[in-house]
Amino acid sequence: MAAIKTTDLVKRYAEVAAVNGVSLEIPKGEVFGLLGPNGAGKTTLISMLATLVRPTSGTALVAGKNITTQSLEVRRNIGIVFQEPSVDDLLTARENLYLHSMLYGMPRREISRKIDKMLALVNLSDRADSFVKNFSGGMRRRLEIARGLIHGPGILFLDEPTLGLDPSSRQAVWAHIRELKEAHNTTIILTTHYLEEADSLADRIGIIHHGRIIELGTPEALKKKAGQDLVFLKGEIDVAGIRALPFVGNIEQESGNYKISITDPARNLQSLLNTAGRIEEVEVRRVTLDDVFLKFAGRQISEEAESRGIFERIATIKSSRK
Amino acid sequence: MRRPRKQLLTLNNPKLMNINAIYALLLREAKIYFREKERIISILVSPLLFLFVMGKGMGSGISPVRGYTYQQFIFPGILTMVILFTSITYGLYIIWDKRLDFLKEVLAAPISRTTLFIGKALGGMLGAIIETILLLIVGTFFILPLDAVKLVLCLAASFPISYMITNIGLTIGAKMRSMEGFGLVMSFLTWPLFFFSGALFDLAAAEPYIKAISLIDPVTYSVDLLRIIMLGKGVYPVWTDLGAIAVFCLATTILGVTSFGRLQQEK
């Protein structure tokens, strides 16, 4: 039984279809990355799967339960970390986690211990009893993550989980995500625009654009489809010799440089350089998910990320209660 | 069926009503309420003004109930006013929770709409009841001495009254999108509810149109019930008041649970 199975999910708001027919199957224990620009339908799709929004048509089974008719059972089995921090300003960090634990029916004896563990994970132990209204945006997000994880759900939805976090917090969160997958076989659906996040964490990536999944595959497969890894060489290059190598594809000359497509540069670079002759300069350019996105969605995902950053900041300022 | 390598947690909860969740929701409301100490006191300012300024200013000549001063006559109504305003404001404040997305967390939790609704309704009642106790203490010393039985009865009456008013506030709040509507609701609903209830004057002697409107005003029966308890005499028989309040409680419950159900799964 798949963890999540959707059949033609559609969500229409007036004339606009935010989600326009998505059929996906996500096996248990998979980390699935949803990649797409603003407005592509990521958040709407996740909201439907988390039973927060009713689909216009189509169905989905999450943890084997129907999102429309068995929404309570679905919620028992999932955790969500929202994009905009929704932690309660007027309570302390600890109180927020306590409320959440009680709402999700965690056994009382465990709650205190789990709260301490989660706060330590996100580096908020020393602020456990401070009011959230005094927290920075990054701290709120960390608390939000702790809250989404604390009840140990079988399926976890993470909507831009490390947005706005400093590198060490981000690493801590990634490490925990990996641990969830390995030790607990948690299924994780992750939306992100951080390419390295999708690349390093996701088992499979779905590229969503205008409410449809336009490409689906492992990060490696998608990158391969989008282009080739390139090595640029300058110098007295033995072109014939290079061409003979099995892992070399196209060789082009571009303003004094040789542009060489190769597969698996991590393994093959040394052979290439040994065969190349006298090298003055070398540059390795690997296909990134940006290239993937450019190819499949017609624009770079990092462009989206920049404009998003500004809105993120405004939203954080506006959301502080007086 | 293959078990996960480490069993994480088992969640057992009755589907309809979840005591732990209700307790947690109520605890949250209580903590927030007691942290806003200035608000607790400031809510009492208008009622005290009504009682000690208008109540005294009107003189004792026009009391509709023999043996009691005008100030004493309006005391049940003013007590109801406190319950009315506290409860409705609480209900409307759910919009803040919505705007700031705190409600999202609660809406996403595995609790039924009934549980969510009860948690919120109890939260509203808590504030109203505390204010009631405070005002009763002031009242019994300075306005109208009440014996223990009457005090308990007044307190008991405040439960269903605050319940139904809170529900009205929650239902409206669940539908509203922003705090701009707050003022509208206060002007067009809350104050009329108060004035048409006969809190400040004798309903029996009022103009027909006032009497007509007061019939559909839940506050009318609330004021009357409290008046019967405190002064021994009301416009309607006590069973009418109790019956009307019961009907309003039921109706507002249905409205409230439905609204929360809609919130939980946005269409």
Chai-1 contact restraints between the chains, C-beta under 6 A:
chainA,res_idxA,chainB,res_idxB,connection_type,confidence,min_distance_angstrom,max_distance_angstrom,comment,restraint_id
A,L52,B,A108,contact,1.0,0.0,6.0,A-B,restraint_1
A,V53,B,E266,contact,1.0,0.0,6.0,A-B,restraint_2
A,R54,B,Q265,contact,1.0,0.0,6.0,A-B,restraint_3
A,R54,B,K267,contact,1.0,0.0,6.0,A-B,restraint_4
A,L72,B,P110,contact,1.0,0.0,6.0,A-B,restraint_5
A,R75,B,P110,contact,1.0,0.0,6.0,A-B,restraint_6
A,R76,B,L11,contact,1.0,0.0,6.0,A-B,restraint_7
A,R76,B,P110,contact,1.0,0.0,6.0,A-B,restraint_8
A,I80,B,A108,contact,1.0,0.0,6.0,A-B,restraint_9
A,E84,B,D101,contact,1.0,0.0,6.0,A-B,restraint_10
A,S86,B,D101,contact,1.0,0.0,6.0,A-B,restraint_11
A,S86,B,F102,contact,1.0,0.0,6.0,A-B,restraint_12
A,S86,B,K104,contact,1.0,0.0,6.0,A-B,restraint_13
A,S86,B,E105,contact,1.0,0.0,6.0,A-B,restraint_14
A,D88,B,F102,contact,1.0,0.0,6.0,A-B,restraint_15
A,L90,B,I32,contact,1.0,0.0,6.0,A-B,restraint_16
A,L99,B,A24,contact,1.0,0.0,6.0,A-B,restraint_17
A,L99,B,R28,contact,1.0,0.0,6.0,A-B,restraint_18
A,M102,B,N20,contact,1.0,0.0,6.0,A-B,restraint_19
A,M102,B,A24,contact,1.0,0.0,6.0,A-B,restraint_20
A,L103,B,A21,contact,1.0,0.0,6.0,A-B,restraint_21
A,L103,B,A24,contact,1.0,0.0,6.0,A-B,restraint_22
A,L103,B,A109,contact,1.0,0.0,6.0,A-B,restraint_23
A,G105,B,L11,contact,1.0,0.0,6.0,A-B,restraint_24
A,G105,B,N13,contact,1.0,0.0,6.0,A-B,restraint_25
A,G152,B,L8,contact,1.0,0.0,6.0,A-B,restraint_26
A,G152,B,L9,contact,1.0,0.0,6.0,A-B,restraint_27
A,A183,B,K6,contact,1.0,0.0,6.0,A-B,restraint_28
A,H184,B,K6,contact,1.0,0.0,6.0,A-B,restraint_29
A,N185,B,P4,contact,1.0,0.0,6.0,A-B,restraint_30
A,S319,B,L100,contact,1.0,0.0,6.0,A-B,restraint_31
